[in-house]
Amino acid sequence: MIDTGYYTSEALTLLHSLIGIPSISREEEAAADFLQNYIEETGIMTGRSGNNIWCISPMFDINKPTILLNSHIDTVKPVSGWRKQPFTPKNENGKLYGLGSNDAGASLVSLFQVYRHLSMTTQSYNLIFLASCEEEVSGKNGIESVLPQLPPIALGVVGEPTEMQPAIAEKGLMVLDVTARGKSGHAARNEGENAIYKLLPDIEWFRTYKFPKESPILGPVKMSVTQINAGTQHNVIPDLCSIVVDIRSNECYSNEELFAEICQHIQSEAKARSFRLNSSSIPSDHPFVKRAIELGKVPFGSPTLSDQALMPFPSVKMGPGKSSRSHTADEYILVSEIEEAISTYVQILDGLKI
């Protein structure tokens, strides 16, 4: 039986400290140093690569499957509009305010306390806790760089604010740079070839095209033209026009498959910035998901991206807090949400067989 009050108090103490250490993506070293020292002071050995910190359960058995408990230490930059101080933790009416409190500090500290408890018990699986960096920018020095250094993983539990409901699928992301080339000329005369006009049919295609395969949980692939750039001055026909397209994939397509189909339909030149961030999912009958459902949790598909996209194994996204609070002014987490998270994680994981 877990002492939820004790572990909640420990989690809050750690979260207070982490909020007070700025850890913007790619600037997480001070927070990583603090967290590593904190963990080692509890008597737990750590591994480290860059600003990623992990612990492997002391009773590790290569013959058992391994569950990864993961969340991230980095935050976005504070937005304008903060009335409180983003790097000064403040308790008020059961809420803890501070940048990264909701996304994803509460998940990080809750999962660590769960690791502390469960790693001292006998389970049918091994446990690894990983605090990763660069999640907010999908950086290559984050979780992607660490996974090859860890034992094989059978299941990933990713801590992100989901109100402790299990996201059993997550949309992927691909960003395209699409360019049309024309010929410059004087706007007052019938000269040149306008690159903007050449790109218009492709913009309309991105707006209206529907990929035939729809996911029962994530829905259709979503494409949005989000940026456009063309022209040098009002009286010169632009010879170059480029757009940026944000594409949110479902599990029915890999990003490479989407890119190949897009190139068959548009006339302009398209380049993908990366194919790395594919959609991810876990079977709805997975033992972790079934236990969550038994506790009254409701599986859903998440439109937002996380480090799940870089996990080549089954994973589920589940954590305290609300996604709508992320990246907002006066971000906060409820103390009760952390307590519930620790209790719920343990109820699902204790005795789980995968």
C-alpha positions as a Markdown table, in Angstrom:
| # | Residue | x | y | z |
|---|---|---|---|---|
| 1 | Met | 0.0 | 0.0 | 0.0 |
| 2 | Ile | 1.5 | 3.4 | -1.0 |
| 3 | Asp | 1.7 | 6.3 | 1.4 |
| 4 | Thr | 0.2 | 8.8 | -1.0 |
| 5 | Gly | 0.5 | 11.7 | 1.4 |
| 6 | Tyr | 4.2 | 11.2 | 1.8 |
| 7 | Tyr | 5.0 | 10.8 | -1.9 |
| 8 | Thr | 2.7 | 13.8 | -2.8 |
| 9 | Ser | 4.6 | 16.0 | -0.3 |
| 10 | Glu | 7.9 | 14.8 | -1.8 |
| 11 | Ala | 6.7 | 15.4 | -5.3 |
| 12 | Leu | 5.6 | 19.0 | -4.4 |
| 13 | Thr | 8.9 | 19.8 | -2.8 |
| 14 | Leu | 10.8 | 18.7 | -5.9 |
| 15 | Leu | 8.4 | 20.5 | -8.2 |
| 16 | His | 8.8 | 23.8 | -6.2 |
| 17 | Ser | 12.6 | 23.5 | -6.8 |
| 18 | Leu | 12.4 | 22.7 | -10.5 |
| 19 | Ile | 10.0 | 25.6 | -11.2 |
| 20 | Gly | 12.6 | 27.9 | -9.7 |
| 21 | Ile | 15.3 | 26.7 | -12.1 |
| 22 | Pro | 14.7 | 28.1 | -15.6 |
| 23 | Ser | 14.9 | 25.1 | -18.0 |
| 24 | Ile | 13.9 | 26.4 | -21.5 |
| 25 | Ser | 14.5 | 23.8 | -24.2 |
| 26 | Arg | 18.2 | 23.4 | -24.9 |
| 27 | Glu | 19.0 | 25.3 | -21.7 |
| 28 | Glu | 18.2 | 22.5 | -19.2 |
| 29 | Glu | 21.6 | 21.9 | -17.7 |
| 30 | Ala | 21.0 | 23.6 | -14.3 |
| 31 | Ala | 17.7 | 21.7 | -13.9 |
| 32 | Ala | 19.3 | 18.4 | -14.9 |
| 33 | Asp | 22.1 | 19.0 | -12.5 |
| 34 | Phe | 19.7 | 19.6 | -9.7 |
| 35 | Leu | 17.5 | 16.7 | -10.5 |
| 36 | Gln | 20.4 | 14.3 | -10.7 |
| 37 | Asn | 21.7 | 15.4 | -7.3 |
| 38 | Tyr | 18.2 | 15.2 | -5.8 |
| 39 | Ile | 17.7 | 11.6 | -7.1 |
| 40 | Glu | 21.2 | 10.5 | -5.9 |
| 41 | Glu | 20.5 | 12.0 | -2.5 |
| 42 | Thr | 17.6 | 9.6 | -2.1 |
| 43 | Gly | 20.0 | 6.8 | -2.6 |
| 44 | Ile | 19.2 | 6.0 | -6.2 |
| 45 | Met | 21.9 | 5.6 | -8.8 |
| 46 | Thr | 21.5 | 7.6 | -12.0 |
| 47 | Gly | 22.7 | 7.5 | -15.6 |
| 48 | Arg | 23.1 | 10.7 | -17.6 |
| 49 | Ser | 23.6 | 11.6 | -21.2 |
| 50 | Gly | 23.6 | 15.3 | -21.9 |
| 51 | Asn | 20.7 | 16.7 | -20.0 |
| 52 | Asn | 18.8 | 13.5 | -19.8 |
| 53 | Ile | 18.7 | 11.7 | -16.5 |
| 54 | Trp | 17.6 | 8.1 | -15.8 |
| 55 | Cys | 17.3 | 5.4 | -13.2 |
| 56 | Ile | 17.1 | 1.6 | -13.6 |
| 57 | Ser | 15.4 | -0.5 | -11.0 |
| 58 | Pro | 18.0 | -2.2 | -8.8 |
| 59 | Met | 16.3 | -5.6 | -9.2 |
| 60 | Phe | 16.7 | -5.4 | -13.0 |
| 61 | Asp | 16.3 | -8.8 | -14.7 |
| 62 | Ile | 17.1 | -9.1 | -18.4 |
| 63 | Asn | 14.4 | -11.9 | -18.7 |
| 64 | Lys | 11.6 | -9.5 | -17.7 |
| 65 | Pro | 10.0 | -6.9 | -19.9 |
| 66 | Thr | 10.8 | -3.3 | -19.1 |
| 67 | Ile | 8.4 | -0.4 | -18.6 |
| 68 | Leu | 9.7 | 3.1 | -19.1 |
| 69 | Leu | 8.3 | 6.0 | -17.1 |
| 70 | Asn | 9.1 | 9.2 | -18.9 |
| 71 | Ser | 8.5 | 12.9 | -18.8 |
| 72 | His | 10.5 | 16.0 | -19.7 |
| 73 | Ile | 12.3 | 18.7 | -17.8 |
| 74 | Asp | 12.3 | 21.4 | -20.4 |
| 75 | Thr | 9.7 | 24.1 | -20.8 |
| 76 | Val | 8.7 | 26.6 | -23.5 |
| 77 | Lys | 9.7 | 30.3 | -23.0 |
| 78 | Pro | 7.2 | 32.2 | -20.8 |
| 79 | Val | 4.5 | 33.9 | -22.9 |
| 80 | Ser | 3.6 | 37.5 | -22.3 |
| 81 | Gly | 0.7 | 38.1 | -19.9 |
| 82 | Trp | 2.1 | 36.4 | -16.8 |
| 83 | Arg | 0.8 | 38.3 | -13.7 |
| 84 | Lys | 2.7 | 36.0 | -11.4 |
| 85 | Gln | 6.4 | 35.2 | -11.7 |
| 86 | Pro | 7.0 | 32.2 | -14.0 |
| 87 | Phe | 10.1 | 31.1 | -12.2 |
| 88 | Thr | 8.8 | 31.7 | -8.7 |
| 89 | Pro | 6.6 | 28.8 | -7.4 |
| 90 | Lys | 3.5 | 30.1 | -5.7 |
| 91 | Asn | 0.9 | 28.1 | -3.7 |
| 92 | Glu | -2.6 | 29.6 | -3.8 |
| 93 | Asn | -5.9 | 28.0 | -3.0 |
| 94 | Gly | -4.7 | 24.4 | -3.8 |
| 95 | Lys | -2.9 | 25.5 | -6.9 |
| 96 | Leu | 0.8 | 25.6 | -7.6 |
| 97 | Tyr | 1.7 | 28.3 | -10.1 |
| 98 | Gly | 4.9 | 28.4 | -12.2 |
| 99 | Leu | 6.2 | 27.8 | -15.7 |
| 100 | Gly | 6.3 | 24.0 | -16.3 |
| 101 | Ser | 4.1 | 23.2 | -13.4 |
| 102 | Asn | 1.4 | 21.6 | -15.6 |
| 103 | Asp | 3.6 | 20.8 | -18.7 |
| 104 | Ala | 5.1 | 18.6 | -17.6 |
| 105 | Gly | 6.6 | 19.1 | -14.1 |
| 106 | Ala | 3.7 | 17.5 | -12.3 |
| 107 | Ser | 4.0 | 14.4 | -14.5 |
| 108 | Leu | 7.7 | 14.3 | -14.0 |
| 109 | Val | 7.7 | 14.5 | -10.2 |
| 110 | Ser | 4.7 | 12.1 | -9.9 |
| 111 | Leu | 6.3 | 9.5 | -12.1 |
| 112 | Phe | 9.6 | 9.7 | -10.1 |
| 113 | Gln | 7.7 | 9.1 | -6.8 |
| 114 | Val | 5.9 | 6.2 | -8.4 |
| 115 | Tyr | 9.3 | 4.8 | -9.6 |
| 116 | Arg | 10.7 | 5.2 | -6.0 |
| 117 | His | 7.8 | 3.2 | -4.6 |
| 118 | Leu | 7.5 | 0.4 | -7.2 |
| 119 | Ser | 11.3 | -0.1 | -7.7 |
| 120 | Met | 11.4 | -1.3 | -4.1 |
| 121 | Thr | 8.7 | -3.9 | -4.8 |
| 122 | Thr | 8.8 | -7.2 | -6.7 |
| 123 | Gln | 7.1 | -6.9 | -10.1 |
| 124 | Ser | 6.9 | -9.0 | -13.2 |
| 125 | Tyr | 8.7 | -6.2 | -15.1 |
| 126 | Asn | 11.7 | -4.0 | -14.8 |
| 127 | Leu | 11.2 | -0.2 | -14.3 |
| 128 | Ile | 13.2 | 2.7 | -15.8 |
| 129 | Phe | 12.5 | 6.3 | -14.9 |
| 130 | Leu | 13.7 | 8.8 | -17.5 |
| 131 | Ala | 13.7 | 12.6 | -17.3 |
| 132 | Ser | 14.4 | 13.8 | -20.8 |
| 133 | Cys | 15.2 | 17.2 | -22.3 |
| 134 | Glu | 14.3 | 19.1 | -25.5 |
| 135 | Glu | 10.8 | 17.6 | -25.7 |
| 136 | Glu | 9.2 | 20.9 | -26.5 |
| 137 | Val | 11.4 | 21.3 | -29.6 |
| 138 | Ser | 11.6 | 17.6 | -30.5 |
| 139 | Gly | 15.3 | 18.0 | -30.3 |
| 140 | Lys | 17.8 | 15.3 | -31.3 |
| 141 | Asn | 19.6 | 15.6 | -28.0 |
| 142 | Gly | 16.5 | 14.5 | -26.1 |
| 143 | Ile | 14.9 | 11.1 | -25.7 |
| 144 | Glu | 15.9 | 10.0 | -29.2 |
| 145 | Ser | 19.6 | 10.1 | -28.1 |
| 146 | Val | 19.0 | 8.2 | -24.9 |
| 147 | Leu | 16.8 | 5.2 | -26.0 |
| 148 | Pro | 19.7 | 3.4 | -27.7 |
| 149 | Gln | 21.6 | 3.5 | -24.4 |
| 150 | Leu | 18.8 | 1.8 | -22.4 |
| 151 | Pro | 17.7 | -1.8 | -22.3 |
| 152 | Pro | 14.9 | -2.8 | -24.7 |
| 153 | Ile | 11.6 | -1.3 | -23.7 |
| 154 | Ala | 8.3 | -3.1 | -23.8 |
| 155 | Leu | 6.0 | -0.2 | -22.8 |
| 156 | Gly | 6.4 | 3.5 | -22.4 |
| 157 | Val | 4.3 | 5.6 | -20.1 |
| 158 | Val | 4.7 | 9.2 | -21.1 |
| 159 | Gly | 3.7 | 11.9 | -18.5 |
| 160 | Glu | 1.9 | 14.8 | -20.1 |
| 161 | Pro | -1.2 | 16.7 | -18.9 |
| 162 | Thr | -4.2 | 14.5 | -20.0 |
| 163 | Glu | -6.3 | 14.8 | -16.8 |
| 164 | Met | -5.1 | 11.2 | -16.1 |
| 165 | Gln | -7.0 | 9.9 | -19.0 |
| 166 | Pro | -5.0 | 7.5 | -21.2 |
| 167 | Ala | -4.2 | 8.8 | -24.7 |
| 168 | Ile | -3.9 | 5.5 | -26.6 |
| 169 | Ala | -3.0 | 7.2 | -29.9 |
| 170 | Glu | -1.3 | 10.5 | -30.8 |
| 171 | Lys | -1.0 | 12.4 | -34.1 |
| 172 | Gly | 2.4 | 12.7 | -35.7 |
| 173 | Leu | 3.8 | 15.8 | -37.3 |
| 174 | Met | 5.5 | 16.6 | -40.6 |
| 175 | Val | 6.4 | 20.1 | -41.7 |
| 176 | Leu | 6.8 | 20.9 | -45.4 |
| 177 | Asp | 8.4 | 23.8 | -47.2 |
| 178 | Val | 6.7 | 24.1 | -50.6 |
| 179 | Thr | 8.2 | 26.4 | -53.2 |
| 180 | Ala | 7.0 | 27.7 | -56.6 |
| 181 | Arg | 9.4 | 29.4 | -59.0 |
| 182 | Gly | 8.3 | 32.0 | -61.6 |
| 183 | Lys | 10.1 | 34.8 | -63.4 |
| 184 | Ser | 10.5 | 38.4 | -62.3 |
| 185 | Gly | 9.2 | 41.3 | -64.3 |
| 186 | His | 7.8 | 44.9 | -64.0 |
| 187 | Ala | 4.3 | 44.8 | -62.4 |
| 188 | Ala | 3.2 | 47.7 | -64.7 |
| 189 | Arg | 3.8 | 45.7 | -67.9 |
| 190 | Asn | 2.7 | 42.2 | -68.9 |
| 191 | Glu | 6.0 | 40.7 | -67.9 |
| 192 | Gly | 7.3 | 37.8 | -65.9 |
| 193 | Glu | 5.6 | 34.8 | -64.4 |
| 194 | Asn | 4.0 | 35.3 | -61.0 |
| 195 | Ala | 5.2 | 32.6 | -58.5 |
| 196 | Ile | 2.3 | 33.4 | -56.1 |
| 197 | Tyr | -0.3 | 32.6 | -58.8 |
| 198 | Lys | 1.6 | 29.4 | -59.6 |
| 199 | Leu | 1.3 | 28.3 | -56.0 |
| 200 | Leu | -2.4 | 29.1 | -55.6 |
| 201 | Pro | -3.7 | 25.7 | -57.0 |
| 202 | Asp | -1.4 | 23.9 | -54.5 |
| 203 | Ile | -2.6 | 26.0 | -51.6 |
| 204 | Glu | -6.1 | 25.1 | -52.5 |
| 205 | Trp | -5.2 | 21.5 | -52.8 |
| 206 | Phe | -3.8 | 21.5 | -49.3 |
| 207 | Arg | -6.9 | 23.2 | -48.0 |
| 208 | Thr | -9.4 | 20.7 | -49.6 |
| 209 | Tyr | -7.7 | 17.3 | -50.0 |
| 210 | Lys | -8.8 | 14.5 | -47.8 |
| 211 | Phe | -6.6 | 11.4 | -47.4 |
| 212 | Pro | -8.9 | 8.4 | -47.7 |
| 213 | Lys | -7.8 | 6.5 | -44.6 |
| 214 | Glu | -9.3 | 7.9 | -41.4 |
| 215 | Ser | -8.4 | 6.7 | -37.9 |
| 216 | Pro | -11.3 | 5.5 | -35.7 |
| 217 | Ile | -9.6 | 7.4 | -32.8 |
| 218 | Leu | -7.5 | 10.1 | -34.3 |
| 219 | Gly | -9.7 | 11.0 | -37.3 |
| 220 | Pro | -8.3 | 12.2 | -40.6 |
| 221 | Val | -4.9 | 13.5 | -41.5 |
| 222 | Lys | -5.0 | 17.3 | -41.0 |
| 223 | Met | -3.1 | 19.7 | -43.3 |
| 224 | Ser | -2.8 | 23.4 | -42.7 |
| 225 | Val | -0.9 | 26.1 | -44.6 |
| 226 | Thr | 0.5 | 28.2 | -41.8 |
| 227 | Gln | 3.0 | 30.6 | -43.5 |
| 228 | Ile | 3.5 | 32.2 | -46.8 |
| 229 | Asn | 6.4 | 34.3 | -48.2 |
| 230 | Ala | 6.8 | 36.0 | -51.5 |
| 231 | Gly | 7.9 | 39.2 | -53.2 |
| 232 | Thr | 10.4 | 42.0 | -52.7 |
| 233 | Gln | 8.4 | 45.1 | -53.5 |
| 234 | His | 5.0 | 46.2 | -54.8 |
| 235 | Asn | 6.1 | 46.8 | -58.5 |
| 236 | Val | 8.1 | 43.6 | -59.0 |
| 237 | Ile | 6.5 | 40.4 | -60.1 |
| 238 | Pro | 7.7 | 37.8 | -57.6 |
| 239 | Asp | 9.8 | 35.0 | -59.0 |
| 240 | Leu | 9.7 | 32.9 | -55.8 |
| 241 | Cys | 6.8 | 32.0 | -53.5 |
| 242 | Ser | 7.1 | 29.6 | -50.6 |
| 243 | Ile | 4.6 | 28.2 | -48.0 |
| 244 | Val | 5.0 | 26.2 | -44.8 |
| 245 | Val | 2.5 | 23.3 | -44.4 |
| 246 | Asp | 1.8 | 21.7 | -41.0 |
| 247 | Ile | 0.7 | 18.1 | -41.4 |
| 248 | Arg | -0.7 | 16.1 | -38.5 |
| 249 | Ser | -0.7 | 12.4 | -39.4 |
| 250 | Asn | -2.8 | 9.5 | -38.0 |
| 251 | Glu | -1.5 | 6.0 | -37.5 |
| 252 | Cys | -2.9 | 4.9 | -40.9 |
| 253 | Tyr | 0.1 | 6.5 | -42.7 |
| 254 | Ser | 3.8 | 7.0 | -42.1 |
| 255 | Asn | 5.1 | 10.5 | -42.8 |
| 256 | Glu | 7.0 | 9.1 | -45.8 |
| 257 | Glu | 3.8 | 7.7 | -47.3 |
| 258 | Leu | 2.0 | 11.0 | -46.8 |
| 259 | Phe | 4.9 | 12.9 | -48.5 |
| 260 | Ala | 4.9 | 10.5 | -51.5 |
| 261 | Glu | 1.2 | 11.0 | -52.0 |
| 262 | Ile | 1.5 | 14.8 | -51.6 |
| 263 | Cys | 4.2 | 15.0 | -54.2 |
| 264 | Gln | 2.0 | 13.2 | -56.7 |
| 265 | His | -0.7 | 15.9 | -56.4 |
| 266 | Ile | 1.1 | 19.2 | -56.2 |
| 267 | Gln | 3.1 | 21.0 | -58.9 |
| 268 | Ser | 5.5 | 22.9 | -56.7 |
| 269 | Glu | 8.6 | 21.6 | -55.1 |
| 270 | Ala | 8.1 | 20.1 | -51.6 |
| 271 | Lys | 10.8 | 19.4 | -49.0 |
| 272 | Ala | 10.0 | 17.7 | -45.6 |
| 273 | Arg | 12.0 | 19.1 | -42.7 |
| 274 | Ser | 11.9 | 15.7 | -41.1 |
| 275 | Phe | 10.1 | 12.3 | -41.2 |
| 276 | Arg | 10.9 | 11.5 | -37.6 |
| 277 | Leu | 7.7 | 12.4 | -35.8 |
| 278 | Asn | 5.2 | 9.7 | -36.8 |
| 279 | Ser | 1.9 | 9.0 | -35.2 |
| 280 | Ser | 2.0 | 6.5 | -32.3 |
| 281 | Ser | -0.5 | 4.2 | -30.7 |
| 282 | Ile | -1.1 | 1.3 | -28.3 |
| 283 | Pro | -3.7 | -1.5 | -28.7 |
| 284 | Ser | -6.9 | -0.7 | -26.7 |
| 285 | Asp | -6.7 | -4.2 | -25.2 |
| 286 | His | -3.2 | -3.7 | -23.8 |
| 287 | Pro | -3.0 | -4.7 | -20.1 |
| 288 | Phe | -2.1 | -1.1 | -19.1 |
| 289 | Val | -5.1 | 0.3 | -21.0 |
| 290 | Lys | -7.5 | -2.4 | -19.7 |
| 291 | Arg | -6.5 | -1.6 | -16.1 |
| 292 | Ala | -7.0 | 2.2 | -16.7 |
| 293 | Ile | -10.5 | 1.4 | -18.1 |
| 294 | Glu | -11.3 | -0.7 | -15.0 |
| 295 | Leu | -10.5 | 2.4 | -12.9 |
| 296 | Gly | -13.0 | 4.4 | -14.9 |
| 297 | Lys | -10.6 | 6.1 | -17.2 |
| 298 | Val | -11.6 | 6.9 | -20.8 |
| 299 | Pro | -9.1 | 6.2 | -23.6 |
| 300 | Phe | -8.8 | 9.0 | -26.3 |
| 301 | Gly | -6.8 | 10.1 | -29.2 |
| 302 | Ser | -4.5 | 13.1 | -28.7 |
| 303 | Pro | -4.0 | 15.8 | -31.4 |
| 304 | Thr | -0.8 | 17.1 | -29.7 |
| 305 | Leu | 2.7 | 15.8 | -30.1 |
| 306 | Ser | 5.0 | 14.4 | -27.4 |
| 307 | Asp | 8.1 | 12.2 | -27.1 |
| 308 | Gln | 5.9 | 9.3 | -27.9 |
| 309 | Ala | 6.5 | 10.1 | -31.6 |
| 310 | Leu | 10.2 | 9.0 | -31.0 |
| 311 | Met | 9.4 | 5.8 | -29.2 |
| 312 | Pro | 9.6 | 2.6 | -31.4 |
| 313 | Phe | 7.6 | 0.6 | -29.0 |
| 314 | Pro | 4.0 | 0.7 | -27.6 |
| 315 | Ser | 3.4 | 3.8 | -25.5 |
| 316 | Val | 0.6 | 5.5 | -23.7 |
| 317 | Lys | 0.4 | 9.2 | -22.7 |
| 318 | Met | -1.1 | 9.9 | -19.3 |
| 319 | Gly | -0.5 | 12.5 | -16.7 |
| 320 | Pro | -1.9 | 15.1 | -14.3 |
| 321 | Gly | -3.1 | 18.5 | -15.4 |
| 322 | Lys | -4.9 | 19.9 | -18.4 |
| 323 | Ser | -3.5 | 20.3 | -21.9 |
| 324 | Ser | -5.3 | 23.6 | -22.2 |
| 325 | Arg | -3.1 | 25.1 | -19.4 |
| 326 | Ser | 0.1 | 24.3 | -21.2 |
| 327 | His | 2.1 | 27.2 | -22.7 |
| 328 | Thr | -0.2 | 29.8 | -21.1 |
| 329 | Ala | 0.3 | 32.7 | -18.7 |
| 330 | Asp | 0.0 | 31.8 | -15.0 |
| 331 | Glu | 0.3 | 28.1 | -15.7 |
| 332 | Tyr | -0.6 | 26.0 | -12.7 |
| 333 | Ile | -1.2 | 22.5 | -11.4 |
| 334 | Leu | -3.6 | 21.4 | -8.6 |
| 335 | Val | -2.0 | 19.8 | -5.7 |
| 336 | Ser | -4.9 | 17.3 | -5.7 |
| 337 | Glu | -4.1 | 16.4 | -9.3 |
| 338 | Ile | -0.6 | 15.3 | -8.3 |
| 339 | Glu | -1.9 | 13.2 | -5.4 |
| 340 | Glu | -4.5 | 11.5 | -7.7 |
| 341 | Ala | -1.8 | 10.9 | -10.4 |
| 342 | Ile | 0.5 | 9.1 | -8.0 |
| 343 | Ser | -2.3 | 6.9 | -6.7 |
| 344 | Thr | -3.6 | 6.1 | -10.2 |
| 345 | Tyr | -0.2 | 5.3 | -11.6 |
| 346 | Val | 0.4 | 2.8 | -8.8 |
| 347 | Gln | -3.0 | 1.3 | -9.0 |
| 348 | Ile | -2.4 | 0.6 | -12.7 |
| 349 | Leu | 1.2 | -0.5 | -12.5 |
| 350 | Asp | 1.4 | -2.4 | -9.3 |
| 351 | Gly | 1.1 | -6.1 | -10.2 |
| 352 | Leu | 0.7 | -5.4 | -13.9 |
| 353 | Lys | 1.6 | -8.2 | -16.3 |
| 354 | Ile | 2.6 | -7.2 | -19.8 |
